[in-house]
Amino acid sequence: MADFKHSQTRIAVAGAGYIGLAHMGVAQRSATCTLSAIVDPAPAAEAVARQAGVPLYKSLDELFEKDRPDGVVLATPNQLHVEHAMRCVAAEMPTLLEKPIAPTVEEAEALVRAVDETRAKVLIGHHRAHSPLMARARQVIDEGRLGALVAVMGSAVFFKPDHYFADAPWRREVGGGPILLNMIHEVHNLRMLCGDIVAVQAFSSNATRGFPVEDTVAINLRFASGALGTFMLSDTAASARSWEQTSQENKAYPSYPDEDCYVIAGTFGSLSIPTMRLKTYREAGERSWWKPFDVSVVELTRDDPLALQMEHFGQVIRGEAAPIVSARDGLQNLRVTEAIVQAARSGSIVEIENS
């Protein structure tokens, strides 16, 4: 058992790609964690390890044998998520597993069973769950300031440039579109704010790019509470109504502070996110579209959710907190995402198992 009282929590990162590099950076800047090693068999990882000043290992087995850390971040390709996570579970190694939890629901269910049986410490990397914006919005909803939730209107509409598809041609094919690549983020956000999603409908189109995969999707959602939602998703729409372009959390994207990507409406008021514009009725007895709202902006602080996720992972490793996003959460997000794919393909309502 590691002694965490007088030392930083040692984190190894498996996968030296784009998101792996981001995890390495926050671990290096952390006050409570430190980057201890990199795991990646690719030759390019050697330069990454040299620059970071940490050892490089070719496999998780080699890492566990030679330099066992306190926890591992799995930022490896999606198709390796379950294999690598199972190896960490078997080694009793606390794990931050990047989303999606698995390529398929069936594989995710097998991993969740293993996590439940062993009580493994597994945090799924839906980093927006650590956003102060999301926490503040959820607080407003939980306080009942909107009343009973009625309607949810969401969007993730943005424009991916041509080189995005030229650099990785698999993104033009089925499985590479915005449902599986982008919508899973939105699903977790919506579940955090509004509760479980129990059924979906969807229309999809590839009319703009003509690729085999969709570029635009219109989605209807039914929540367990009875609230209904609509969501517009497109990676070929020249719009700023996406989390990246409104939240101001990822500095790689230009930001537009006048835009929102979610509006949550209840029986007493509505909250626009992330501008946090709040409109509520003064008195329950005076609710009417002819009556004015009290209009305000909810105060909040902003911080990097990826850095906050690393701090939380350290707490999970040290036994100070349970994972905010559990393996079961990751499974449910994938179930909803796959249901949207199925609904778009079949044109029918798809009911979603919740467990």
C-alpha positions in Angstrom: 0.0 0.0 0.0 1.5 3.3 -1.0 2.0 6.0 1.6 0.2 9.1 0.3 0.8 11.3 3.4 4.1 12.8 2.4 4.4 12.2 -1.4 2.6 13.0 -4.6 0.4 10.4 -6.1 2.3 8.7 -9.0 0.4 8.6 -12.3 1.5 6.7 -15.4 -0.1 7.6 -18.7 -0.7 4.8 -21.3 -1.0 6.3 -24.8 1.1 9.2 -26.0 -1.4 10.7 -28.5 -3.4 13.9 -28.3 -5.4 13.2 -25.2 -2.6 11.3 -23.5 -0.4 14.4 -23.9 -3.1 16.5 -22.3 -3.2 14.1 -19.3 0.5 14.2 -19.0 0.5 18.0 -18.9 -2.1 18.2 -16.1 -0.3 15.5 -14.1 2.9 17.4 -14.4 1.3 20.7 -13.2 -0.7 19.0 -10.4 -0.1 19.9 -6.8 -1.0 16.5 -5.6 -0.1 14.1 -8.5 3.0 13.6 -10.6 3.7 12.0 -13.9 5.8 8.9 -13.2 5.9 7.0 -16.5 4.6 6.7 -20.1 3.4 3.5 -21.7 3.4 3.3 -25.5 5.1 0.9 -27.9 5.3 3.5 -30.7 8.8 4.9 -31.6 7.5 8.5 -31.4 6.8 8.0 -27.7 10.5 7.9 -26.9 10.8 11.7 -27.6 7.7 12.4 -25.5 9.2 10.5 -22.6 12.6 12.2 -22.9 10.9 15.6 -22.9 8.8 14.7 -19.9 11.8 13.3 -18.1 10.1 10.0 -17.2 10.7 6.4 -18.2 9.0 4.8 -21.1 7.6 1.3 -21.1 6.3 -0.7 -24.0 3.4 -2.4 -22.2 1.4 -2.3 -19.0 2.9 -5.6 -17.9 6.4 -4.1 -18.2 5.2 -1.0 -16.2 3.7 -3.1 -13.4 6.8 -5.3 -13.2 9.4 -2.5 -13.2 7.8 0.7 -11.9 4.4 0.1 -10.4 2.6 3.5 -10.1 -0.3 4.5 -7.9 -2.6 4.8 -10.8 -2.8 4.6 -14.6 -4.5 6.8 -17.2 -5.6 4.8 -20.2 -5.6 7.1 -23.2 -5.0 4.3 -25.7 -7.1 3.7 -28.9 -10.8 2.9 -28.3 -10.5 -0.7 -29.5 -7.9 -1.4 -26.7 -9.8 0.2 -23.8 -11.4 -3.0 -22.5 -8.2 -5.1 -22.9 -6.1 -2.6 -21.1 -8.7 -1.8 -18.4 -9.1 -5.5 -17.7 -5.3 -5.8 -17.2 -5.4 -2.9 -14.7 -8.4 -4.5 -12.9 -6.5 -7.8 -12.6 -3.4 -5.9 -11.3 -5.6 -4.0 -8.7 -4.4 -0.8 -10.4 -6.7 2.3 -10.0 -7.6 3.5 -13.5 -8.8 6.6 -15.3 -10.2 5.1 -18.5 -10.8 7.6 -21.4 -14.2 7.6 -22.9 -15.8 5.7 -24.5 -15.6 3.0 -21.9 -15.6 0.4 -24.7 -16.2 0.1 -28.5 -19.5 -1.8 -27.9 -22.1 -2.1 -25.2 -21.4 -5.9 -24.9 -17.8 -5.2 -24.2 -18.6 -2.4 -21.7 -21.0 -4.8 -19.8 -18.2 -7.3 -19.4 -15.9 -4.7 -18.0 -18.5 -3.3 -15.6 -19.1 -6.9 -14.3 -15.3 -7.2 -13.7 -15.2 -3.8 -11.9 -18.2 -4.7 -9.7 -16.9 -8.1 -8.8 -13.5 -6.8 -7.8 -14.6 -3.4 -6.5 -11.9 -1.9 -8.7 -11.2 1.8 -8.7 -12.2 2.9 -12.2 -13.0 6.5 -13.2 -14.3 7.0 -16.8 -12.8 10.1 -18.5 -15.9 12.1 -19.3 -14.0 15.2 -18.2 -16.9 17.7 -18.6 -18.3 16.0 -15.5 -15.6 18.0 -13.6 -16.6 21.3 -15.1 -17.5 24.0 -12.6 -20.1 25.2 -15.2 -21.8 21.8 -15.1 -21.6 21.7 -11.3 -23.2 25.2 -11.0 -25.9 24.4 -13.5 -26.8 21.2 -11.7 -26.9 23.0 -8.4 -29.4 25.5 -9.8 -31.6 22.6 -11.0 -31.3 20.6 -7.8 -32.3 23.7 -5.7 -35.6 23.6 -7.6 -35.2 27.1 -9.0 -36.5 25.9 -12.4 -39.4 23.9 -10.9 -40.1 20.5 -12.4 -38.1 19.9 -15.5 -40.2 20.0 -18.7 -38.0 20.6 -21.7 -34.4 20.4 -22.8 -33.0 22.0 -25.9 -29.4 21.2 -26.8 -27.0 21.5 -29.7 -23.5 20.6 -30.8 -23.2 22.2 -34.2 -19.8 23.0 -35.5 -17.7 22.7 -38.6 -14.9 20.1 -39.0 -12.4 21.1 -41.7 -11.5 18.9 -44.7 -8.1 17.9 -43.3 -9.8 16.3 -40.2 -11.1 13.6 -42.6 -8.0 13.5 -44.8 -5.8 13.0 -41.8 -7.8 10.0 -40.6 -9.9 8.5 -43.5 -11.7 6.2 -41.1 -13.7 9.2 -39.9 -15.5 9.2 -43.2 -16.9 5.7 -42.6 -19.7 4.3 -40.5 -18.6 4.6 -36.8 -16.6 7.7 -37.4 -19.3 10.3 -37.5 -20.5 12.8 -34.8 -22.8 10.4 -33.1 -20.1 8.1 -31.8 -17.3 10.6 -31.7 -19.0 13.6 -30.2 -22.5 12.8 -29.0 -21.3 10.7 -26.1 -20.0 13.9 -24.4 -23.4 15.5 -24.7 -25.2 12.4 -23.4 -23.2 12.5 -20.1 -23.9 16.2 -19.8 -27.6 15.7 -20.3 -27.8 12.8 -17.9 -26.0 14.9 -15.2 -28.4 17.8 -15.7 -31.7 16.1 -16.4 -31.4 12.4 -15.2 -31.5 9.2 -17.2 -32.6 9.0 -20.8 -35.0 6.2 -21.4 -35.9 6.5 -25.1 -34.7 8.2 -28.3 -35.7 8.9 -31.8 -33.4 10.3 -34.5 -33.1 11.4 -38.1 -29.6 11.4 -39.7 -28.3 12.9 -43.0 -25.1 12.8 -45.0 -26.4 15.2 -47.6 -23.7 17.8 -47.1 -20.5 15.7 -47.4 -21.9 12.6 -49.0 -19.7 10.3 -46.8 -21.0 6.9 -45.8 -21.3 8.2 -42.3 -23.7 10.8 -41.0 -22.8 14.5 -40.8 -26.0 15.8 -39.2 -28.5 14.3 -36.8 -31.7 15.5 -35.2 -32.5 13.7 -32.0 -35.5 13.5 -29.7 -35.0 12.4 -26.1 -37.3 11.1 -23.3 -36.0 11.3 -19.7 -37.1 9.1 -16.8 -38.6 12.2 -15.1 -41.0 12.6 -18.1 -39.1 15.6 -19.4 -38.6 15.7 -23.2 -35.6 17.0 -25.1 -34.4 17.8 -28.6 -30.8 17.8 -29.7 -29.2 19.1 -32.9 -25.9 17.5 -33.8 -23.7 18.4 -36.9 -20.1 18.5 -37.8 -20.7 20.4 -41.0 -22.7 23.4 -39.8 -20.9 26.7 -39.5 -22.2 27.5 -36.0 -20.7 28.2 -32.6 -23.4 26.4 -30.6 -21.2 23.7 -29.2 -19.6 23.2 -25.8 -16.1 23.8 -27.0 -17.0 27.1 -28.6 -19.2 28.4 -25.7 -17.8 27.1 -22.4 -14.4 28.9 -22.6 -12.8 25.8 -21.1 -10.6 24.6 -24.0 -8.4 27.5 -25.2 -7.7 25.7 -28.5 -11.1 26.8 -29.6 -12.3 30.4 -30.3 -15.1 31.3 -27.8 -18.4 33.2 -28.2 -19.7 34.3 -24.9 -23.1 35.2 -26.3 -23.9 31.7 -27.4 -25.5 28.8 -25.5 -25.6 25.1 -26.3 -28.2 24.0 -23.7 -31.5 25.5 -22.5 -33.1 23.7 -19.6 -36.8 24.7 -19.0 -39.0 23.9 -16.0 -42.3 24.9 -14.6 -40.9 28.0 -12.8 -38.1 29.1 -15.1 -35.3 28.3 -17.5 -31.5 28.2 -17.5 -29.3 28.8 -20.5 -25.9 27.1 -20.5 -23.1 28.1 -20.4 -24.0 31.8 -20.3 -25.9 30.9 -17.2 -28.7 33.3 -18.0 -31.6 32.5 -15.6 -35.2 33.5 -16.1 -37.7 32.7 -13.3 -41.2 33.9 -12.3 -41.4 35.9 -9.1 -44.4 34.1 -7.7 -45.9 30.7 -8.6 -49.4 32.2 -8.8 -48.3 34.7 -11.4 -46.8 32.4 -14.0 -47.9 33.4 -17.4 -46.4 34.2 -20.8 -47.9 37.7 -20.3 -45.9 38.2 -17.0 -42.3 39.3 -17.0 -39.5 37.1 -15.7 -36.9 38.0 -13.1 -33.8 37.9 -15.2 -30.3 37.3 -13.8 -27.0 35.6 -14.5 -25.8 32.9 -12.2 -22.4 33.6 -10.8 -19.7 31.0 -11.3 -16.0 30.3 -11.5 -14.2 28.7 -14.4 -11.4 26.1 -14.2 -9.9 23.5 -16.4 -12.0 20.3 -16.1 -9.2 18.1 -17.3 -7.0 19.4 -14.4 -9.9 19.0 -11.9 -10.4 15.4 -13.2 -6.8 14.6 -12.4 -7.1 15.9 -8.9 -10.3 13.8 -8.5 -8.5 10.7 -9.8 -5.8 11.3 -7.2 -8.6 11.3 -4.6 -10.0 8.1 -5.9 -6.6 6.4 -5.8 -6.1 7.6 -2.2 -9.5 6.4 -1.1 -10.7 9.9 -0.4 -13.6 9.9 -3.0 -15.7 7.5 -5.1 -15.5 8.1 -8.9 -17.8 10.9 -10.1 -18.1 9.0 -13.4 -18.3 5.3 -12.7 -17.8 2.4 -15.1 -21.6 2.0 -14.9 -22.0 5.6 -16.0 -19.7 5.0 -18.9 -21.8 2.0 -19.9 -25.0 3.9 -19.7 -23.6 6.8 -21.9 -22.6 4.2 -24.5 -26.0 2.6 -24.4 -27.7 5.9 -25.1 -25.2 6.7 -27.9 -25.7 3.3 -29.5 -29.5 3.7 -29.2 -29.3 7.0 -31.2 -27.4 5.1 -33.9 -30.0 2.4 -34.0 -32.9 4.9 -34.0 -31.4 6.9 -36.9 -30.9 3.7 -38.9 -34.4 2.2 -38.1 -36.5 5.3 -37.9 -38.2 3.9 -34.8 -38.3 4.8 -31.1 -35.5 2.9 -29.2 -36.1 2.2 -25.6 -33.0 2.2 -23.4 -32.2 -0.1 -20.5 -31.1 1.6 -17.3 -29.2 -0.3 -14.7 
